[in-house]
Amino acid sequence: MSVHTRQQLLADGDLVDVTAYSEVRQAGFKVPVALTRAVWHRFVEWENDDVAEAQQDLGQSTAGRLWDVMWMAYLAIRNAPNSGGMLLYELYVIERDGYSTTPRSIKLKLHSGSGDQGEHVITIMLPEED
């Protein structure tokens, strides 16, 4: 079993560091935050060149979608009694699949724990990801 450090996962592109995005700070996060590549690709990233014509006029943007993911994560943390470092939360998104045009409910998993040097970090992933 090989164990990858957070830094390796970021360097390999398996994690997307969103710490520097203004939406992350505006949502109240003060620690490093990363999303898995799957979360970034399916639920945050939005470029009109990458999606079908049917999805282009939906009022979506990468910044707005990142805000939604982070704001709902913030609310989940605030409302969780004691999650033990892991919690599931729900939000509505239009999936970037080339044909969806209405939001649907999805669940994301937030892990709050230690980074490579013991610093507090947050990682947001799909429920089935580790």
The first five atom37 places (N, CA, C, CB, O) and aatype in JSON, in Angstrom:
{
  "aatype": [12, 15, 19, 8, 16, 1, 5, 5, 10, 10, 0, 3, 7, 3, 10, 19, 3, 19, 16, 0, 18, 15, 6, 19, 1, 5, 0, 7, 13, 11, 19, 14, 19, 0, 10, 16, 1, 0, 19, 17, 8, 1, 13, 19, 6, 17, 6, 2, 3, 3, 19, 0, 6, 0, 5, 5, 3, 10, 7, 5, 15, 16, 0, 7, 1, 10, 17, 3, 19, 12, 17, 12, 0, 18, 10, 0, 9, 1, 2, 0, 14, 2, 15, 7, 7, 12, 10, 10, 18, 6, 10, 18, 19, 9, 6, 1, 3, 7, 18, 15, 16, 16, 14, 1, 15, 9, 11, 10, 11, 10, 8, 15, 7, 15, 7, 3, 5, 7, 6, 8, 19, 9, 16, 9, 12, 10, 14, 6, 6, 3],
  "atom_mask": [
    [1, 1, 1, 1, 1],
    [1, 1, 1, 1, 1],
    [1, 1, 1, 1, 1],
    [1, 1, 1, 1, 1],
    [1, 1, 1, 1, 1],
    [1, 1, 1, 1, 1],
    [1, 1, 1, 1, 1],
    [1, 1, 1, 1, 1],
    [1, 1, 1, 1, 1],
    [1, 1, 1, 1, 1],
    [1, 1, 1, 1, 1],
    [1, 1, 1, 1, 1],
    [1, 1, 1, 0, 1],
    [1, 1, 1, 1, 1],
    [1, 1, 1, 1, 1],
    [1, 1, 1, 1, 1],
    [1, 1, 1, 1, 1],
    [1, 1, 1, 1, 1],
    [1, 1, 1, 1, 1],
    [1, 1, 1, 1, 1],
    [1, 1, 1, 1, 1],
    [1, 1, 1, 1, 1],
    [1, 1, 1, 1, 1],
    [1, 1, 1, 1, 1],
    [1, 1, 1, 1, 1],
    [1, 1, 1, 1, 1],
    [1, 1, 1, 1, 1],
    [1, 1, 1, 0, 1],
    [1, 1, 1, 1, 1],
    [1, 1, 1, 1, 1],
    [1, 1, 1, 1, 1],
    [1, 1, 1, 1, 1],
    [1, 1, 1, 1, 1],
    [1, 1, 1, 1, 1],
    [1, 1, 1, 1, 1],
    [1, 1, 1, 1, 1],
    [1, 1, 1, 1, 1],
    [1, 1, 1, 1, 1],
    [1, 1, 1, 1, 1],
    [1, 1, 1, 1, 1],
    [1, 1, 1, 1, 1],
    [1, 1, 1, 1, 1],
    [1, 1, 1, 1, 1],
    [1, 1, 1, 1, 1],
    [1, 1, 1, 1, 1],
    [1, 1, 1, 1, 1],
    [1, 1, 1, 1, 1],
    [1, 1, 1, 1, 1],
    [1, 1, 1, 1, 1],
    [1, 1, 1, 1, 1],
    [1, 1, 1, 1, 1],
    [1, 1, 1, 1, 1],
    [1, 1, 1, 1, 1],
    [1, 1, 1, 1, 1],
    [1, 1, 1, 1, 1],
    [1, 1, 1, 1, 1],
    [1, 1, 1, 1, 1],
    [1, 1, 1, 1, 1],
    [1, 1, 1, 0, 1],
    [1, 1, 1, 1, 1],
    [1, 1, 1, 1, 1],
    [1, 1, 1, 1, 1],
    [1, 1, 1, 1, 1],
    [1, 1, 1, 0, 1],
    [1, 1, 1, 1, 1],
    [1, 1, 1, 1, 1],
    [1, 1, 1, 1, 1],
    [1, 1, 1, 1, 1],
    [1, 1, 1, 1, 1],
    [1, 1, 1, 1, 1],
    [1, 1, 1, 1, 1],
    [1, 1, 1, 1, 1],
    [1, 1, 1, 1, 1],
    [1, 1, 1, 1, 1],
    [1, 1, 1, 1, 1],
    [1, 1, 1, 1, 1],
    [1, 1, 1, 1, 1],
    [1, 1, 1, 1, 1],
    [1, 1, 1, 1, 1],
    [1, 1, 1, 1, 1],
    [1, 1, 1, 1, 1],
    [1, 1, 1, 1, 1],
    [1, 1, 1, 1, 1],
    [1, 1, 1, 0, 1],
    [1, 1, 1, 0, 1],
    [1, 1, 1, 1, 1],
    [1, 1, 1, 1, 1],
    [1, 1, 1, 1, 1],
    [1, 1, 1, 1, 1],
    [1, 1, 1, 1, 1],
    [1, 1, 1, 1, 1],
    [1, 1, 1, 1, 1],
    [1, 1, 1, 1, 1],
    [1, 1, 1, 1, 1],
    [1, 1, 1, 1, 1],
    [1, 1, 1, 1, 1],
    [1, 1, 1, 1, 1],
    [1, 1, 1, 0, 1],
    [1, 1, 1, 1, 1],
    [1, 1, 1, 1, 1],
    [1, 1, 1, 1, 1],
    [1, 1, 1, 1, 1],
    [1, 1, 1, 1, 1],
    [1, 1, 1, 1, 1],
    [1, 1, 1, 1, 1],
    [1, 1, 1, 1, 1],
    [1, 1, 1, 1, 1],
    [1, 1, 1, 1, 1],
    [1, 1, 1, 1, 1],
    [1, 1, 1, 1, 1],
    [1, 1, 1, 1, 1],
    [1, 1, 1, 1, 1],
    [1, 1, 1, 0, 1],
    [1, 1, 1, 1, 1],
    [1, 1, 1, 0, 1],
    [1, 1, 1, 1, 1],
    [1, 1, 1, 1, 1],
    [1, 1, 1, 0, 1],
    [1, 1, 1, 1, 1],
    [1, 1, 1, 1, 1],
    [1, 1, 1, 1, 1],
    [1, 1, 1, 1, 1],
    [1, 1, 1, 1, 1],
    [1, 1, 1, 1, 1],
    [1, 1, 1, 1, 1],
    [1, 1, 1, 1, 1],
    [1, 1, 1, 1, 1],
    [1, 1, 1, 1, 1],
    [1, 1, 1, 1, 1],
    [1, 1, 1, 1, 1]
  ],
  "atom_positions": [
    [[0.84, -1.18, 0.0], [0.0, 0.0, 0.0], [0.89, 1.25, 0.0], [-0.96, 0.0, 1.23], [1.72, 1.42, 0.89]],
    [[0.7, 2.09, -0.99], [1.5, 3.31, -1.02], [0.7, 4.47, -0.44], [1.96, 3.64, -2.45], [-0.5, 4.6, -0.68]],
    [[1.39, 5.29, 0.3], [0.75, 6.45, 0.92], [1.31, 7.7, 0.26], [0.98, 6.47, 2.48], [2.52, 7.91, 0.22]],
    [[0.41, 8.51, -0.26], [0.82, 9.75, -0.9], [0.63, 10.91, 0.07], [0.02, 10.0, -2.2], [-0.34, 10.94, 0.82]],
    [[1.55, 11.85, 0.04], [1.4, 13.04, 0.86], [0.43, 13.98, 0.16], [2.77, 13.74, 1.12], [0.18, 13.86, -1.04]],
    [[-0.1, 14.91, 0.92], [-1.0, 15.9, 0.34], [-0.26, 16.68, -0.75], [-1.54, 16.87, 1.44], [-0.83, 16.97, -1.8]],
    [[1.0, 17.01, -0.5], [1.79, 17.75, -1.47], [1.94, 16.98, -2.78], [3.18, 18.07, -0.89], [1.88, 17.57, -3.86]],
    [[2.13, 15.65, -2.69], [2.23, 14.83, -3.89], [0.9, 14.81, -4.65], [2.65, 13.39, -3.52], [0.88, 14.9, -5.87]],
    [[-0.2, 14.7, -3.91], [-1.51, 14.68, -4.55], [-1.79, 16.0, -5.25], [-2.6, 14.39, -3.51], [-2.38, 16.02, -6.33]],
    [[-1.36, 17.12, -4.65], [-1.51, 18.42, -5.29], [-0.63, 18.51, -6.54], [-1.16, 19.56, -4.3], [-1.08, 18.97, -7.58]],
    [[0.62, 18.06, -6.42], [1.55, 18.12, -7.55], [1.09, 17.24, -8.7], [2.95, 17.69, -7.09], [1.27, 17.59, -9.87]],
    [[0.5, 16.09, -8.39], [0.02, 15.17, -9.43], [-1.31, 15.6, -10.03], [-0.11, 13.78, -8.86], [-1.75, 15.03, -11.03]],
    [[-1.97, 16.58, -9.43], [-3.26, 17.04, -9.94], [-4.45, 16.26, -9.4], [0.0, 0.0, 0.0], [-5.58, 16.49, -9.84]],
    [[-4.21, 15.35, -8.46], [-5.32, 14.6, -7.87], [-6.13, 15.47, -6.91], [-4.79, 13.38, -7.12], [-7.31, 15.23, -6.7]],
    [[-5.47, 16.5, -6.35], [-6.14, 17.51, -5.53], [-5.95, 18.86, -6.18], [-5.6, 17.51, -4.07], [-4.9, 19.13, -6.76]],
    [[-6.97, 19.71, -6.09], [-6.91, 21.08, -6.62], [-6.91, 22.02, -5.43], [-8.11, 21.39, -7.6], [-7.88, 22.07, -4.67]],
    [[-5.83, 22.77, -5.27], [-5.72, 23.72, -4.17], [-6.55, 24.96, -4.5], [-4.23, 24.11, -3.9], [-6.27, 25.66, -5.48]],
    [[-7.57, 25.22, -3.69], [-8.44, 26.37, -3.93], [-8.26, 27.45, -2.86], [-9.91, 25.93, -3.97], [-9.02, 28.41, -2.81]],
    [[-7.25, 27.29, -2.03], [-7.02, 28.19, -0.9], [-6.95, 29.65, -1.32], [-5.74, 27.8, -0.18], [-7.49, 30.52, -0.63]],
    [[-6.3, 29.93, -2.43], [-6.08, 31.32, -2.85], [-7.3, 31.96, -3.51], [-4.91, 31.38, -3.8], [-7.3, 33.17, -3.74]],
    [[-8.32, 31.19, -3.82], [-9.51, 31.75, -4.45], [-10.27, 32.63, -3.45], [-10.43, 30.62, -5.0], [-10.44, 32.24, -2.29]],
    [[-10.71, 33.78, -3.89], [-11.4, 34.7, -2.98], [-12.68, 34.09, -2.44], [-11.72, 36.01, -3.7], [-13.07, 34.4, -1.31]],
    [[-13.34, 33.24, -3.21], [-14.6, 32.63, -2.76], [-14.38, 31.78, -1.5], [-15.2, 31.77, -3.88], [-15.27, 31.67, -0.66]],
    [[-13.21, 31.18, -1.39], [-12.89, 30.33, -0.23], [-12.77, 31.2, 1.03], [-11.57, 29.53, -0.47], [-13.34, 30.87, 2.07]],
    [[-12.04, 32.29, 0.93], [-11.9, 33.2, 2.08], [-13.22, 33.88, 2.41], [-10.81, 34.26, 1.79], [-13.57, 34.02, 3.59]],
    [[-13.96, 34.3, 1.39], [-15.25, 34.96, 1.62], [-16.25, 34.04, 2.3], [-15.83, 35.46, 0.3], [-17.13, 34.5, 3.03]],
    [[-16.11, 32.74, 2.07], [-17.01, 31.77, 2.72], [-16.57, 31.48, 4.15], [-17.06, 30.48, 1.91], [-17.24, 30.72, 4.85]],
    [[-15.46, 32.06, 4.59], [-15.06, 31.94, 5.98], [-13.93, 30.96, 6.27], [0.0, 0.0, 0.0], [-13.63, 30.7, 7.44]],
    [[-13.29, 30.42, 5.25], [-12.21, 29.46, 5.48], [-10.88, 30.18, 5.64], [-12.13, 28.45, 4.32], [-10.51, 31.04, 4.85]],
    [[-10.16, 29.78, 6.7], [-8.87, 30.41, 7.0], [-7.72, 29.41, 6.96], [-8.92, 31.07, 8.37], [-6.58, 29.75, 7.29]],
    [[-8.02, 28.18, 6.56], [-7.0, 27.13, 6.48], [-6.91, 26.67, 5.03], [-7.34, 25.93, 7.44], [-7.82, 26.93, 4.24]],
    [[-5.83, 25.98, 4.66], [-5.73, 25.47, 3.29], [-6.89, 24.53, 2.95], [-4.4, 24.75, 3.1], [-7.27, 23.67, 3.75]],
    [[-7.45, 24.72, 1.75], [-8.57, 23.9, 1.29], [-8.23, 23.35, -0.09], [-9.91, 24.75, 1.24], [-7.74, 24.06, -0.97]],
    [[-8.5, 22.06, -0.25], [-8.32, 21.41, -1.56], [-9.56, 20.6, -1.89], [-7.05, 20.5, -1.57], [-10.25, 20.08, -1.0]],
    [[-9.84, 20.5, -3.18], [-10.92, 19.67, -3.68], [-10.3, 18.53, -4.47], [-11.92, 20.51, -4.56], [-9.26, 18.7, -5.1]],
    [[-10.94, 17.37, -4.45], [-10.44, 16.32, -5.32], [-10.69, 16.73, -6.77], [-11.13, 14.96, -5.0], [-11.56, 17.54, -7.06]],
    [[-9.92, 16.17, -7.65], [-10.05, 16.47, -9.08], [-11.48, 16.17, -9.55], [-9.03, 15.64, -9.91], [-12.03, 16.91, -10.36]],
    [[-12.08, 15.1, -9.05], [-13.44, 14.73, -9.45], [-14.44, 15.81, -9.05], [-13.85, 13.39, -8.83], [-15.31, 16.16, -9.85]],
    [[-14.34, 16.33, -7.84], [-15.25, 17.4, -7.39], [-15.04, 18.64, -8.24], [-15.03, 17.73, -5.88], [-16.0, 19.26, -8.71]],
    [[-13.77, 19.01, -8.44], [-13.46, 20.19, -9.25], [-14.05, 20.05, -10.65], [-11.94, 20.41, -9.33], [-14.72, 20.96, -11.14]],
    [[-13.81, 18.93, -11.28], [-14.23, 18.75, -12.67], [-15.75, 18.66, -12.82], [-13.6, 17.51, -13.24], [-16.31, 19.26, -13.74]],
    [[-16.42, 17.92, -11.94], [-17.86, 17.71, -12.1], [-18.72, 18.84, -11.55], [-18.24, 16.44, -11.43], [-19.79, 19.11, -12.09]],
    [[-18.26, 19.5, -10.48], [-19.16, 20.4, -9.77], [-18.66, 21.84, -9.62], [-19.43, 19.85, -8.44], [-19.4, 22.69, -9.13]],
    [[-17.43, 22.13, -10.02], [-16.92, 23.51, -9.89], [-16.53, 24.08, -11.25], [-15.73, 23.55, -8.94], [-17.09, 25.09, -11.67]],
    [[-15.61, 23.46, -11.92], [-15.1, 23.99, -13.17], [-16.23, 24.19, -14.18], [-14.02, 23.06, -13.75], [-17.06, 23.3, -14.37]],
    [[-16.24, 25.35, -14.83], [-17.27, 25.63, -15.82], [-16.71, 26.57, -16.86], [-18.53, 26.25, -15.16], [-16.48, 27.75, -16.61]],
    [[-16.49, 26.02, -18.03], [-16.05, 26.82, -19.17], [-17.03, 26.55, -20.29], [-14.57, 26.48, -19.6], [-17.27, 25.39, -20.64]],
    [[-17.6, 27.58, -20.86], [-18.59, 27.38, -21.91], [-18.04, 26.61, -23.11], [-19.12, 28.72, -22.37], [-18.79, 25.94, -23.8]],
    [[-16.73, 26.7, -23.35], [-16.14, 25.96, -24.46], [-16.17, 24.46, -24.22], [-14.72, 26.41, -24.7], [-16.1, 23.67, -25.17]],
    [[-16.28, 24.05, -22.95], [-16.2, 22.64, -22.59], [-17.55, 21.95, -22.49], [-15.48, 22.49, -21.3], [-17.61, 20.73, -22.36]],
    [[-18.63, 22.69, -22.55], [-19.94, 22.09, -22.34], [-20.8, 22.24, -23.59], [-20.64, 22.72, -21.12], [-20.52, 23.07, -24.46]],
    [[-21.82, 21.45, -23.67], [-22.71, 21.48, -24.83], [-23.42, 22.82, -24.93], [-23.73, 20.34, -24.76], [-23.57, 23.53, -23.93]],
    [[-23.86, 23.16, -26.11], [-24.57, 24.42, -26.32], [-25.78, 24.55, -25.41], [-25.0, 24.53, -27.77], [-26.11, 25.65, -24.98]],
    [[-26.43, 23.44, -25.11], [-27.62, 23.47, -24.25], [-27.29, 23.95, -22.84], [-28.25, 22.09, -24.18], [-28.17, 24.41, -22.12]],
    [[-26.02, 23.84, -22.43], [-25.63, 24.23, -21.08], [-25.02, 25.63, -21.01], [-24.66, 23.23, -20.51], [-24.74, 26.1, -19.91]],
    [[-24.8, 26.28, -22.11], [-24.02, 27.51, -22.1], [-24.74, 28.71, -21.5], [-23.62, 27.84, -23.47], [-24.07, 29.6, -20.97]],
    [[-26.03, 28.78, -21.55], [-26.74, 29.96, -21.07], [-27.42, 29.71, -19.72], [-27.77, 30.4, -22.08], [-28.55, 30.16, -19.51]],
    [[-26.76, 29.01, -18.83], [-27.36, 28.63, -17.55], [-26.92, 29.52, -16.39], [-27.02, 27.21, -17.24], [-27.25, 29.23, -15.24]],
    [[-26.18, 30.58, -16.68], [-25.75, 31.47, -15.61], [-24.71, 30.85, -14.7], [0.0, 0.0, 0.0], [-24.61, 31.22, -13.53]],
    [[-23.94, 29.91, -15.21], [-22.93, 29.22, -14.42], [-21.56, 29.83, -14.65], [-22.92, 27.73, -14.75], [-21.26, 30.32, -15.74]],
    [[-20.72, 29.78, -13.62], [-19.33, 30.18, -13.73], [-18.53, 29.38, -12.72], [-19.14, 31.71, -13.52], [-19.08, 28.91, -11.72]],
    [[-17.25, 29.24, -12.98], [-16.38, 28.52, -12.04], [-16.42, 29.21, -10.68], [-14.93, 28.45, -12.57], [-16.54, 28.54, -9.66]],
    [[-16.32, 30.54, -10.66], [-16.31, 31.27, -9.38], [-17.62, 31.07, -8.62], [-16.09, 32.78, -9.64], [-17.59, 30.85, -7.41]],
    [[-18.73, 31.14, -9.3], [-20.03, 30.96, -8.63], [-20.22, 29.55, -8.12], [0.0, 0.0, 0.0], [-20.78, 29.35, -7.04]],
    [[-19.76, 28.58, -8.88], [-19.9, 27.19, -8.46], [-18.97, 26.89, -7.28], [-19.6, 26.25, -9.63], [-19.34, 26.15, -6.38]],
    [[-17.76, 27.46, -7.29], [-16.86, 27.29, -6.15], [-17.47, 27.92, -4.91], [-15.47, 27.91, -6.44], [-17.42, 27.35, -3.82]],
    [[-18.06, 29.1, -5.06], [-18.73, 29.75, -3.93], [-19.8, 28.83, -3.34], [-19.37, 31.08, -4.38], [-19.89, 28.67, -2.12]],
    [[-20.61, 28.22, -4.19], [-21.68, 27.33, -3.71], [-21.1, 26.17, -2.91], [-22.5, 26.8, -4.89], [-21.6, 25.85, -1.82]],
    [[-20.07, 25.53, -3.44], [-19.44, 24.39, -2.74], [-18.89, 24.84, -1.39], [-18.31, 23.78, -3.6], [-19.07, 24.15, -0.39]],
    [[-18.22, 25.99, -1.37], [-17.57, 26.44, -0.13], [-18.58, 26.99, 0.88], [-16.53, 27.51, -0.45], [-18.45, 26.73, 2.08]],
    [[-19.57, 27.73, 0.42], [-20.57, 28.28, 1.34], [-21.37, 27.17, 2.01], [-21.52, 29.25, 0.6], [-21.63, 27.21, 3.21]],
    [[-21.76, 26.18, 1.23], [-22.51, 25.06, 1.8], [-21.62, 24.24, 2.74], [-23.07, 24.17, 0.68], [-22.11, 23.69, 3.73]],
    [[-20.34, 24.16, 2.45], [-19.4, 23.49, 3.37], [-19.31, 24.26, 4.68], [-17.98, 23.35, 2.72], [-19.34, 23.68, 5.76]],
    [[-19.21, 25.57, 4.57], [-19.15, 26.42, 5.77], [-20.4, 26.23, 6.63], [-19.0, 27.9, 5.38], [-20.31, 26.06, 7.84]],
    [[-21.57, 26.25, 5.99], [-22.82, 26.06, 6.74], [-22.88, 24.68, 7.38], [-24.03, 26.27, 5.83], [-23.37, 24.53, 8.51]],
    [[-22.4, 23.67, 6.67], [-22.4, 22.31, 7.23], [-21.51, 22.23, 8.46], [-21.93, 21.3, 6.18], [-21.88, 21.59, 9.45]],
    [[-20.35, 22.86, 8.41], [-19.45, 22.87, 9.57], [-20.12, 23.6, 10.73], [-18.09, 23.55, 9.21], [-20.12, 23.12, 11.87]],
    [[-20.67, 24.76, 10.43], [-21.3, 25.57, 11.47], [-22.46, 24.86, 12.15], [-21.78, 26.88, 10.89], [-22.68, 25.02, 13.35]],
    [[-23.2, 24.06, 11.38], [-24.38, 23.4, 11.91], [-24.14, 21.98, 12.41], [-25.44, 23.37, 10.87], [-25.05, 21.35, 12.96]],
    [[-22.92, 21.47, 12.22], [-22.63, 20.09, 12.66], [-22.37, 20.08, 14.15], [-21.41, 19.5, 11.88], [-21.6, 20.91, 14.64]],
    [[-22.99, 19.17, 14.9], [-22.75, 19.1, 16.34], [-21.28, 18.79, 16.62], [-23.66, 18.04, 17.0], [-20.58, 19.64, 17.17]],
    [[-20.81, 17.63, 16.27], [-19.41, 17.25, 16.39], [-19.16, 16.18, 15.35], [-19.05, 16.74, 17.85], [-19.49, 15.01, 15.55]],
    [[-18.59, 16.58, 14.25], [-18.47, 15.68, 13.12], [-17.26, 14.76, 13.22], [-18.39, 16.47, 11.84], [-17.13, 13.83, 12.43]],
    [[-16.38, 15.0, 14.17], [-15.2, 14.17, 14.27], [-14.25, 14.32, 13.1], [0.0, 0.0, 0.0], [-13.49, 13.4, 12.81]],
    [[-14.28, 15.44, 12.44], [-13.37, 15.7, 11.34], [-13.91, 15.33, 9.97], [0.0, 0.0, 0.0], [-13.29, 15.65, 8.95]],
    [[-15.06, 14.65, 9.92], [-15.62, 14.23, 8.64], [-17.12, 14.51, 8.65], [-15.34, 12.74, 8.36], [-17.81, 14.18, 9.62]],
    [[-17.61, 15.1, 7.58], [-19.06, 15.28, 7.48], [-19.5, 15.29, 6.04], [-19.49, 16.57, 8.17], [-18.74, 15.64, 5.14]],
    [[-20.73, 14.9, 5.84], [-21.35, 14.95, 4.53], [-22.24, 16.18, 4.47], [-22.17, 13.66, 4.24], [-22.88, 16.54, 5.46]],
    [[-22.28, 16.82, 3.33], [-23.21, 17.94, 3.16], [-23.79, 17.91, 1.76], [-22.51, 19.28, 3.43], [-23.26, 17.27, 0.85]],
    [[-24.9, 18.61, 1.62], [-25.67, 18.58, 0.39], [-25.69, 19.96, -0.26], [-27.11, 18.1, 0.67], [-25.67, 20.99, 0.42]],
    [[-25.73, 19.97, -1.56], [-25.97, 21.19, -2.31], [-26.58, 20.83, -3.64], [-24.66, 21.99, -2.49], [-26.59, 19.66, -4.04]],
    [[-27.1, 21.83, -4.32], [-27.7, 21.63, -5.63], [-26.78, 22.21, -6.69], [-29.11, 22.29, -5.71], [-26.33, 23.35, -6.57]],
    [[-26.5, 21.42, -7.72], [-25.62, 21.86, -8.81], [-26.16, 21.36, -10.14], [-24.17, 21.36, -8.59], [-26.9, 20.38, -10.2]],
    [[-25.78, 22.06, -11.18], [-25.99, 21.57, -12.53], [-24.72, 20.82, -12.89], [-26.31, 22.75, -13.56], [-23.63, 21.41, -12.95]],
    [[-24.85, 19.55, -13.14], [-23.68, 18.76, -13.44], [-23.12, 19.12, -14.81], [-24.0, 17.27, -13.39], [-23.87, 19.39, -15.75]],
    [[-21.82, 19.13, -14.9], [-21.11, 19.48, -16.13], [-20.95, 18.21, -16.96], [-19.72, 20.12, -15.82], [-19.85, 17.67, -17.09]],
    [[-22.06, 17.75, -17.52], [-22.04, 16.49, -18.24], [-22.43, 16.63, -19.71], [-22.96, 15.51, -17.56], [-22.51, 15.63, -20.43]],
    [[-22.68, 17.85, -20.15], [-23.02, 18.07, -21.55], [-24.49, 18.12, -21.86], [0.0, 0.0, 0.0], [-24.87, 18.49, -22.98]],
    [[-25.35, 17.75, -20.9], [-26.78, 17.78, -21.2], [-27.65, 18.26, -20.05], [-27.22, 16.42, -21.61], [-28.78, 18.67, -20.29]],
    [[-27.18, 18.23, -18.81], [-28.0, 18.67, -17.68], [-28.22, 20.17, -17.73], [-27.35, 18.28, -16.35], [-27.3, 20.94, -18.02]],
    [[-29.46, 20.59, -17.44], [-29.77, 22.02, -17.44], [-30.48, 22.46, -16.17], [-30.63, 22.36, -18.64], [-30.76, 23.64, -16.0]],
    [[-30.76, 21.52, -15.28], [-31.4, 21.88, -14.01], [-30.56, 21.33, -12.86], [-32.85, 21.32, -13.94], [-29.94, 20.27, -12.97]],
    [[-30.55, 22.07, -11.74], [-29.76, 21.61, -10.6], [-30.34, 20.33, -10.0], [-29.7, 22.7, -9.53], [-31.55, 20.09, -10.01]],
    [[-29.44, 19.52, -9.47], [-29.87, 18.33, -8.74], [-29.09, 18.27, -7.44], [-29.66, 17.03, -9.58], [-28.0, 18.85, -7.32]],
    [[-29.64, 17.57, -6.48], [-29.02, 17.43, -5.17], [-27.84, 16.47, -5.26], [-30.05, 16.94, -4.13], [-27.95, 15.37, -5.81]],
    [[-26.72, 16.89, -4.71], [-25.55, 16.01, -4.59], [-25.06, 16.08, -3.16], [-24.42, 16.43, -5.6], [-25.4, 17.0, -2.41]],
    [[-24.26, 15.11, -2.78], [-23.61, 15.12, -1.48], [-22.11, 15.18, -1.69], [-24.0, 13.88, -0.64], [-21.57, 14.54, -2.6]],
    [[-21.45, 15.95, -0.86], [-19.99, 16.0, -0.84], [-19.53, 15.66, 0.57], [-19.46, 17.4, -1.28], [-20.27, 15.82, 1.54]],
    [[-18.3, 15.19, 0.67], [-17.72, 14.83, 1.96], [-16.6, 15.81, 2.26], [-17.19, 13.37, 1.96], [-15.74, 16.07, 1.42]],
    [[-16.61, 16.35, 3.46], [-15.59, 17.28, 3.92], [-14.77, 16.59, 4.99], [-16.23, 18.6, 4.45], [-15.31, 16.05, 5.96]],
    [[-13.46, 16.61, 4.81], [-12.55, 16.06, 5.82], [-11.71, 17.2, 6.36], [-11.65, 14.92, 5.23], [-11.06, 17.92, 5.6]],
    [[-11.74, 17.37, 7.66], [-10.94, 18.38, 8.35], [-9.9, 17.62, 9.17], [-11.83, 19.32, 9.27], [-10.25, 16.83, 10.05]],
    [[-8.63, 17.85, 8.87], [-7.59, 17.1, 9.56], [-6.24, 17.76, 9.43], [0.0, 0.0, 0.0], [-6.13, 18.97, 9.25]],
    [[-5.21, 16.93, 9.53], [-3.83, 17.41, 9.5], [-3.21, 17.25, 8.13], [-2.99, 16.67, 10.54], [-3.43, 16.26, 7.43]],
    [[-2.44, 18.25, 7.75], [-1.68, 18.2, 6.51], [-0.35, 17.49, 6.72], [0.0, 0.0, 0.0], [-0.14, 16.85, 7.74]],
    [[0.53, 17.62, 5.76], [1.82, 16.92, 5.79], [2.7, 17.32, 6.97], [2.56, 17.17, 4.51], [3.47, 16.5, 7.47]],
    [[2.61, 18.56, 7.42], [3.4, 19.03, 8.55], [2.55, 19.23, 9.81], [4.09, 20.33, 8.2], [2.94, 19.94, 10.72]],
    [[1.4, 18.6, 9.84], [0.54, 18.68, 11.01], [-0.37, 19.9, 11.04], [0.0, 0.0, 0.0], [-1.12, 20.09, 12.0]],
    [[-0.31, 20.73, 10.0], [-1.16, 21.92, 9.93], [-2.6, 21.52, 9.64], [-0.65, 22.89, 8.84], [-2.86, 20.47, 9.06]],
    [[-3.54, 22.36, 10.06], [-4.96, 22.09, 9.82], [-5.26, 22.33, 8.35], [-5.86, 22.98, 10.73], [-4.95, 23.39, 7.82]],
    [[-5.88, 21.35, 7.7], [-6.28, 21.47, 6.3], [-7.67, 20.89, 6.12], [-5.27, 20.75, 5.37], [-8.15, 20.11, 6.95]],
    [[-8.31, 21.28, 5.04], [-9.64, 20.75, 4.7], [-9.57, 20.21, 3.28], [-10.76, 21.86, 4.83], [-8.98, 20.81, 2.39]],
    [[-10.2, 19.04, 3.1], [-10.3, 18.43, 1.78], [-11.78, 18.12, 1.53], [-9.4, 17.13, 1.67], [-12.46, 17.55, 2.38]],
    [[-12.25, 18.49, 0.34], [-13.63, 18.21, -0.05], [-13.6, 17.21, -1.18], [-14.39, 19.51, -0.46], [-12.88, 17.39, -2.16]],
    [[-14.4, 16.15, -1.03], [-14.36, 15.04, -1.98], [-15.73, 14.46, -2.22], [-13.42, 13.96, -1.49], [-16.7, 14.84, -1.56]],
    [[-15.82, 13.54, -3.15], [-17.04, 12.78, -3.35], [-17.19, 11.83, -2.17], [-17.02, 12.0, -4.7], [-16.19, 11.43, -1.57]],
    [[-18.43, 11.45, -1.82], [-18.63, 10.58, -0.66], [-17.86, 9.26, -0.74], [-20.09, 10.29, -0.5], [-17.45, 8.73, 0.3]],
    [[-17.65, 8.73, -1.94], [-16.96, 7.45, -2.06], [-15.45, 7.57, -2.11], [-17.43, 6.75, -3.28], [-14.75, 6.56, -2.13]],
    [[-14.93, 8.8, -2.13], [-13.47, 9.01, -2.16], [-12.9, 9.02, -0.75], [-13.13, 10.32, -2.89], [-13.58, 9.33, 0.23]],
    [[-11.59, 8.67, -0.68], [-10.87, 8.74, 0.61], [-9.8, 9.79, 0.57], [-10.24, 7.4, 0.96], [-9.09, 9.98, 1.56]]
  ]
}
